[in-house]
Amino acid sequence: MDINLQNKKIELIQWLSTLDDKSLIDKLMKLRKKEKTDWWNNISTDEQRSIEKGIQDADNGKLTSHSNVKKIYEEWL
């Protein structure tokens, strides 16, 4: 693990251990809970269906190469 990242974690742990601000602690807990939430549950049913269809198409070999897509959409890129 990156030593700099490890040092940042330790610094955060030390800082957290000194916190007395309940509202800040509550905000951090909400952030932690949000990070644990599966993004799949936060997208619409239509978005889920679209992703599932894309995966099914890819599994069935229905793919378009990047170069072909660039040709089709080059005027907007």
N, C-alpha and C positions, 0 to 999 in steps of 0.2 A: 504494500500500500504506500502511496505517496506520503512522504514524511511531512510535507506541508499540509496535506489534508488531515493527517493525524494530529498535527499541532492545532489546527483550527477546531477540530472536534474537542480536544482537551480544553481549549480556551472557552468554547461554548459551554461545556460541562461546568467549568469553574464559574462562569458568568451566571448560568442557570441556578447554581447552588446558592447564589447570593441574592437572587431576586425575591422581592417582597411585594411586588406589584401584581395583585390578583388579576386585574384586567389584562395585563400583558401575558401572564401565564395562561389565562383562558384563550387568548388569541393564538398563542403558540400551540395549545392543545387542539384548537380547531384546525390549524394549519397541518398539524400532524395527522389528524383524522382525515382531512381532505386528501393528503398525500397517499393514504392507505386505500382510498376509495378507488374502485375499478372504473376507469373512464368509460368503459362500455355501458355502464348503468347510467351515465350522464348524457348519452347521445339519444337522439330520437329513434323511434322504431324504423322510420324511413332510412335513416343513416345506417342503422344496423343491417337492414335488409340489403342496402346497396353494398356494404362491405362484404356481407355473406355472398352476394351474387358475384362480386369481383373475385373472391377466393375460389368460388365454384368454377368460374370461367378460367381462372389460372390453372386450377387442377385439371380442367378438361383441355388445356392447351390452347385456349382461345385468348391469345396474347397478341399485342401489337408492339413492334419494336420501337425503341425510343426514337430512332431516326425517322421512322414513318410518322410518328406522332408529331415530331418537329416539323416535318413537311406540311402536314395538315394544318397545324396551328402557327406556322412561322410568321404570318402577318400580325398575330397578336403577341408574339414573344419579343 
